[in-house]
Amino acid sequence: MAFRQIVEWVVVIGVALVVAVFLRVFLVQQYYIAGPSMETTMFSDNRVLVNKLAYRLGKIERGDVIVFDRALMNGLEVEHDDLIKRVIGLAGETIAIKDCVVLINGEALPEPYLPKRDSKLSDLGERCGVVEMNETKLATDEVFLMGDNRPQSFDSRMFGAINQNLIIGQAFVLIWPLDSAKGL
């Protein structure tokens, strides 16, 4: 009888582990926010859940907050760095920045998610970091990403548009700290 109970527990634990690994690898994963690039939407030490199926089943939309893999060459080794940013430009669009205003296909992009504290700054460099950017046409498989905290964000303004196949998934909920939990 005791042997049977041990076997049952081993099977239950084994199945639970397989389900947990499956969920984490294919469906939903928790990510830790490191750095100020998405303030005031989320802060360092916050945690978000990322839906890994979002773009296998649906399309990328402007304003989505995504996690993507930024692969870099460090000498002879490839290093991977997961970053979180907001989708600003979509495949096939043109994007430019004039006096801190993002232009999509020549039209100003409304950005209600930007911190109010930055919009009040008179020095444009302090307000958005990159004041001017020449028009860039995105390829049919690229997106342009920016952090909400523009003066402190390392994003597509520096490293360029990213290929959509580097997107890990869509961040959909802030889960930690509990008193800050909210949908994104």
C-alpha positions in Angstrom: 0.0 0.0 0.0 2.8 2.5 0.9 4.6 1.6 -2.3 1.5 2.3 -4.4 1.0 5.7 -2.7 4.7 6.6 -3.4 4.2 5.7 -7.1 1.0 7.8 -7.3 2.8 10.8 -5.8 5.7 10.4 -8.1 3.3 10.2 -11.1 1.4 13.3 -9.9 4.5 15.3 -9.3 5.9 14.2 -12.7 2.7 15.2 -14.5 2.7 18.5 -12.7 6.3 19.2 -13.7 5.6 18.3 -17.4 2.5 20.6 -17.4 4.5 23.5 -15.8 7.3 23.2 -18.3 4.9 23.0 -21.2 3.1 26.2 -19.9 6.3 28.1 -19.4 7.9 27.1 -22.7 4.9 27.4 -25.0 2.1 29.5 -23.4 2.9 32.0 -20.6 6.1 33.1 -18.9 6.9 35.5 -16.1 9.6 38.2 -16.8 11.4 40.5 -14.5 11.8 44.2 -15.4 15.3 45.5 -15.0 15.9 49.1 -15.7 13.9 52.3 -16.1 13.1 52.2 -19.9 9.3 51.5 -19.4 8.6 53.9 -16.5 5.9 54.9 -15.6 4.1 52.0 -17.1 6.2 49.6 -15.1 9.3 49.9 -12.9 12.5 48.0 -12.1 11.8 44.9 -10.0 8.2 44.6 -11.4 7.2 41.3 -12.9 4.9 40.7 -15.9 3.3 37.8 -17.5 4.0 37.3 -21.2 1.6 35.5 -23.6 3.9 33.5 -25.9 1.0 32.5 -28.2 -0.2 36.1 -28.8 1.4 36.5 -32.2 1.1 33.0 -33.4 -2.7 33.4 -33.1 -3.1 37.1 -33.6 -1.3 40.1 -35.1 1.0 42.6 -33.6 -0.6 45.9 -32.9 0.8 49.4 -32.3 0.9 50.0 -28.5 1.5 46.4 -27.6 4.1 45.9 -24.9 6.3 43.0 -26.0 9.3 41.0 -24.8 11.9 40.2 -27.5 15.2 38.5 -27.8 18.0 40.9 -28.7 20.9 38.7 -29.9 24.3 40.4 -29.9 27.8 39.3 -31.0 30.3 39.6 -28.2 33.5 38.7 -29.9 32.9 35.1 -31.0 30.0 34.4 -28.8 26.3 35.2 -29.3 24.7 36.8 -26.2 21.0 37.0 -25.7 19.2 39.8 -23.8 15.5 39.8 -23.3 14.1 43.3 -23.5 10.6 44.8 -23.0 9.4 47.7 -25.1 6.3 49.1 -26.8 5.5 48.6 -30.4 5.5 52.0 -32.2 6.0 51.2 -35.9 4.5 48.3 -37.8 5.7 46.4 -40.8 5.8 48.4 -44.0 5.3 51.8 -42.3 7.7 54.8 -42.3 8.7 56.2 -39.0 10.5 59.5 -38.2 11.0 61.7 -35.1 10.8 65.5 -35.3 11.2 67.6 -32.2 10.4 64.6 -30.0 7.2 63.8 -31.9 7.0 60.4 -33.5 5.6 60.4 -37.0 4.1 57.3 -38.6 3.7 57.7 -42.4 4.0 61.5 -41.8 1.3 61.7 -39.1 2.0 62.5 -35.5 1.4 59.5 -33.2 -0.7 60.1 -30.1 1.1 58.6 -27.2 -1.0 58.7 -24.0 1.3 56.2 -22.2 4.3 58.5 -22.1 5.1 59.9 -18.6 3.5 63.3 -18.0 6.7 64.4 -16.2 8.6 64.2 -19.4 6.1 66.2 -21.6 6.5 69.2 -19.2 10.3 69.4 -19.8 11.3 72.3 -22.1 14.7 70.8 -23.1 13.8 68.4 -25.9 16.9 66.2 -25.2 15.8 65.7 -21.6 12.2 65.1 -22.7 12.8 62.3 -25.3 16.5 61.5 -25.6 16.5 61.4 -29.4 15.0 64.7 -30.6 15.3 64.0 -34.4 15.4 60.8 -36.4 15.4 60.6 -40.2 12.5 58.8 -41.9 13.0 55.0 -41.9 10.9 52.5 -43.9 10.2 49.3 -42.0 10.5 46.0 -43.9 7.5 43.7 -44.1 8.8 41.6 -41.3 10.0 44.3 -38.9 8.6 46.4 -36.0 10.0 49.6 -34.4 10.1 49.5 -30.6 10.5 52.2 -28.0 10.5 52.4 -24.2 7.9 54.7 -22.5 10.7 56.4 -20.6 12.2 57.9 -23.8 15.2 59.7 -22.2 16.4 56.5 -20.5 15.4 53.8 -23.1 17.8 51.8 -25.2 15.5 50.9 -28.1 15.0 50.8 -31.9 16.2 54.4 -32.1 19.6 53.1 -31.3 19.7 49.5 -32.5 17.1 49.8 -35.3 13.9 47.9 -36.1 13.8 44.3 -35.1 12.6 41.3 -37.1 9.3 39.9 -35.9 10.7 36.4 -35.4 12.7 37.8 -32.4 9.4 38.6 -30.5 8.9 36.2 -27.6 5.4 37.4 -26.7 3.1 40.1 -25.5 3.3 41.3 -21.9 -0.4 41.4 -20.8 -0.4 41.8 -17.1 1.8 43.3 -14.4 1.7 40.8 -11.5 4.3 42.1 -9.0 4.2 43.9 -6.7 0.6 42.9 -5.9 -0.5 46.4 -5.1 0.5 47.5 -8.6 -1.1 44.6 -10.5 -2.8 45.7 -13.7 -3.4 44.8 -17.3 -1.0 46.3 -19.9 
